[in-house]
């Protein structure tokens, strides 16, 4: 029963994670950095700590009772993830969604699952359970690639002008770094096992104990994201855009983004505990894959594929089916 509840929580978390960018498409007269700064403030700091105090009111005593090394690890992983979030945006700008997205999300899905497996369960890597998980992870990457290739072909003709080899190499490097760093929430949770165990010892229910890592982790990430957005706003002298007539609506949309985003991670943290010993290994690829699937479905709902060539829609459908199959295979690995 706990495992079934764990998978249900992953489904909800994946839905929220795949939906949180949707409100960003509805903001008016704000550039990316304005929305992202507001979203970071609400999600990574304000709502993050509200949820923390709601579920783990003794969080500071828990942090003070674990070795300083564990706290430093969480801070370093949080800072690394914050840099990865910034690099994600830069990679999208340099390579575009069609090329940058599969590289980054493929690395996030695979490394986020494989690193904890290799570090904590190396003996299982070549066992049936590990091989099934590796196969499911490979299908995740293949499904992402198919969806992205479909996205690159949905326009009747590609825009002219190819990037220089030097520019492409730089963009590819940024994308790889973004993918590696953006898997750190799951890796950080795996390395934060002592914090989670201390939370349980302090009386925090098992369901919420996994979330003890998020308060410190995302606060560190917030500093990186907010400072970068602030740098862009100051350098472009666009702070005045926060005072446009639509600012209230924009702030509300940013807050909605934040609720879905931070909610998805807290739900994932709960699911990782319910899924048992392999929670951070199996739950992460499910979480990422479901978010990609939901994001694609929102794109279809918004009409982004209206008028796309038949072969592009066919590729997209194959990619989505492959992602669904991958979800099932990764879920099966938990039962072996």
C-alpha positions, 0 to 999 in steps of 0.5 A, spaced: 500 500 500 505 505 501 508 503 494 502 504 491 501 511 494 508 513 493 506 512 485 500 516 486 504 522 489 509 521 483 503 522 478 501 528 482 508 531 482 509 530 475 503 533 473 505 539 477 512 539 475 509 539 467 504 544 468 508 550 472 511 553 466 504 554 463 502 561 467 508 564 465 506 564 458 500 568 460 504 574 463 504 581 460 509 586 458 514 582 463 521 579 460 523 572 462 527 575 468 522 579 471 517 572 471 523 568 473 525 572 479 518 573 482 517 565 481 524 564 485 522 569 490 515 565 491 517 558 490 524 557 492 524 562 498 517 564 501 512 558 499 518 553 501 519 555 508 512 556 509 511 548 507 517 547 511 514 550 518 508 547 516 510 539 516 517 540 519 516 545 525 523 543 528 527 544 522 533 548 525 534 543 531 534 537 525 539 541 522 543 543 528 543 535 530 546 533 524 554 533 522 556 540 519 558 535 513 551 534 511 549 541 511 555 543 507 553 537 502 546 540 501 548 547 500 553 545 495 548 541 491 543 547 492 548 552 489 550 547 483 542 546 482 541 554 482 547 554 477 544 549 473 537 552 472 540 559 470 544 554 465 538 551 462 535 558 460 542 560 457 542 553 453 535 554 450 537 561 448 543 558 444 541 551 442 533 552 442 528 547 445 529 542 439 536 540 441 537 543 448 531 540 451 532 533 450 540 533 452 538 537 458 532 533 460 535 526 458 541 528 463 536 530 468 532 523 468 538 518 467 543 521 471 538 523 477 537 516 477 543 512 476 548 516 480 544 514 487 544 507 484 551 507 482 553 510 489 549 507 494 547 500 490 553 499 486 551 491 487 545 492 484 547 495 477 548 489 473 542 485 477 535 484 474 533 490 478 538 495 475 538 492 468 531 494 468 532 501 470 537 502 466 533 499 460 527 504 462 532 510 463 534 509 456 527 509 453 526 515 457 532 518 453 529 515 446 522 518 447 525 525 449 529 525 443 523 523 438 519 528 441 524 534 440 525 531 433 518 532 432 518 539 435 524 541 430 520 538 424 513 541 426 514 547 422 514 547 414 521 549 413 526 550 418 529 557 418 535 559 414 542 560 418 546 555 421 550 556 427 558 556 427 561 550 429 564 554 435 557 557 437 554 550 437 560 547 441 559 552 446 551 551 446 552 544 447 557 545 453 552 549 456 547 544 455 551 538 458 553 542 464 545 544 465 543 537 465 548 535 470 547 540 475 539 540 474 539 533 476 542 535 483 535 535 487 535 528 487 542 527 488 542 532 494 536 528 497 540 521 496 546 524 499 541 528 505 539 521 507 542 523 514 538 529 515 532 525 513 533 520 518 534 525 523 528 528 521 524 521 523 528 521 529 526 527 531 518 525 530 517 527 523 512 522 520 516 518 514 511 521 509 514 528 510 521 526 513 524 526 506 522 534 505 527 536 510 532 537 505 528 542 501 528 548 505 536 549 505 537 546 498 532 551 494 534 557 499 541 556 496 538 555 489 534 561 490 540 566 491 543 564 485 537 564 481 535 571 484 541 574 483 542 572 476 535 575 474 537 581 478 543 582 474 539 582 468 534 587 470 539 592 472 543 591 466 537 592 462 534 597 466 528 594 466 526 594 473 520 599 471 517 593 468 515 591 475 510 597 475 506 596 469 498 596 470 498 588 469 503 587 475 498 584 480 496 579 475 503 577 473 505 576 480 499 572 481 501 568 475 508 567 478 505 565 485 501 560 481 507 557 478 511 557 485 505 553 488 505 548 483 513 548 482 515 547 490 509 543 491 511 538 486 518 537 489 514 536 496 510 531 493 516 527 490 519 528 497 513 524 500 513 519 494 521 517 495 519 515 502 513 511 500 517 507 494 522 505 499 529 503 499 529 505 492 525 511 492 530 516 489 532 511 484 526 509 481 522 515 483 526 521 479 525 518 472 518 517 473 517 524 476 521 527 470 518 523 465 511 524 467 513 532 467 515 532 460 509 528 458 504 533 461 508 539 458 507 536 451 500 535 452 499 542 455 502 544 448 497 540 444 492 543 448 494 550 447 494 549 439 502 549 439 502 543 434 496 546 430 498 545 422 504 541 424 506 536 418 503 529 419 510 526 420 511 531 425 505 529 429 506 522 428 513 522 431 511 526 437 505 521 438 511 515 438 515 519 443 509 520 448 508 512 447 515 511 448 515 515 454 509 512 457 512 505 456 518 507 460 514 509 466 511 502 466 518 499 465 521 504 471 515 502 475 516 494 474 523 495 476 521 497 483 517 490 484 523 486 482 
